[in-house]
């Protein structure tokens, strides 16, 4: 029972730490996802096989999967940032206008 309590406590700490830095950033840093993947993979591998070797294999596999997920998220964040920036630049050109005598908008 003591071993199960330790594993549960580690899982709660890892999941709590993972939610603290869940912000969208286009910085090509996938370290948080890699660490969370390795930790959860080691946890699942250790619990499934009841051995250190299973935990090690699960940690490596989880780290690789977490790293690929992190890089995928970074690419999506970069696309979203570029799309938002180009939208703001296109709107900036049309924000300045005046309403003429005929009631229509005339852009500068």
N, C-alpha and C positions, 0 to 999 in steps of 0.2 A: 504494500500500500504506500509505503514511503517513496518508492521509485515512481509510482504513478503520480503522486502529488508533486514531486519535483518536475516531472515532465509537463504536467498541467501548468505549473507556475511559470516555467520557461516559455511555454506556448502563449500564455496571457501577456507576458512581458514583451515577447517578440511582436505579437499582433498590435499591442498598444504602441510600441515604438514605430511600427510601420504606418500607423494612421497619423502620426504627428507631422510628418513631412510629405503629405500627399498634396503637393501643389503642382500645377502645370508649369513646366519650365522647358525652354528650348536650349539646354546646355549640354546635351550629349552625355549626361551623367546617369548611369544606370546602376550605381552602387547600392542604393537602397533596395531596389528590386532584386538584385543579385543576392544580397545578404538575407533578405526575407525568404527568397526561394530556397537558398541553401539551408537556412534554419528549419523551415517547414519540411523540406525534403528529408533532412536528417531525422526530424521528429517522426515523420511517417515511416521512413525506412527502418528506423530503430524499433518502432512499435510493431511493424509488420513482421520483421524477422527475428526480433528479440536478440539481436547481436550488434556488436560494434561495427562489423563489416557492413551490415545492412544500413546502419546509420551513415557510414561514410559514403557508400554508393548513393544512397538517397540524397545526401548533402550535395554531392557533385552534380547529380542529375537535376536537383532542384535549383542549384546555382546557375546551371546552364539555361534552364527554362526561364528563371527569373531575369537573367541578363537579356535574353531575347525579348521578353515582354517589356523590359525597361527601354530597350532601344526602339521597339515599336511604338511605345508611348511617346518617346521623344520625337520621333518622326511626325506623329500625329500632332503633337504640340507645336512643332515648327511650322507645319502646314497651316494650322489654325492661326498662328501668329502672323504669318505672311498674308493670309487671306484677310485678316482683320486690318492689317496695315494698309494693304492696297485698297480696301474699301474706304478707310478713313481718308486716304490721299485722293481718291476719286470724288469723295463728297466735299472735300475742302475746296475744290475748284468751283463748286456750284453753291456754296453757302452765301456768297456775297451777291445780292441782287437788290433791285429797287422795283417798285411797282409804278409803272408809267400811267399817263392819263387815261389810257384805254383799259386799265385794270389788269394788264398782263405783267408777268414778272420779266424783267430784263436783267440778265446776268452780266457781270463785269468780265 
